[in-house]
Amino acid sequence: MSKKTLIVGATNNPSRYAYLAAERLTGAGHEIELAGIKKGSVLGQQIQDIKTFPVLKDIDTITLYIGPQHQPEYYDYLIGLKPKRIIFNPGTENPEFAEKAAEKGIETEFACTLVMIGSGVY
């Protein structure tokens, strides 16, 4: 089943994990949305400027590729997208944000999106 996923911290740099996540999610049949502070596109899709809080619909999963120090300004925005879950990839772990999300009924996972896809548990 396809899970529309928002990649936060998207980049068009192919050596970054956020880029690999976009490739692997798409390859696994998941629709993606891209948001970050970098300009450009990934797999023909524009990276939306997260600072403008783009309007997005039907987000199942948010996968984070921004450090905890950059997350607070986006707490309300990301929770407001009403995802079913938020994945905190290695280096993005943030117990405060995870608790806020859990209070709104959002599942949180401290996990690696790439490993989850590779092992079939995404």
Beta strands, then each sheet from edge to edge (+ up, - down):
strand 1: 5-8
strand 2: 32-36
strand 3: 41-42
strand 4: 45-46
strand 5: 48-49
strand 6: 61-64
strand 7: 85-88
strand 8: 107-110
sheet 1: 5+ 2+ 1+ 6+ 7+ 8+
sheet 2: 3+ 4-
end
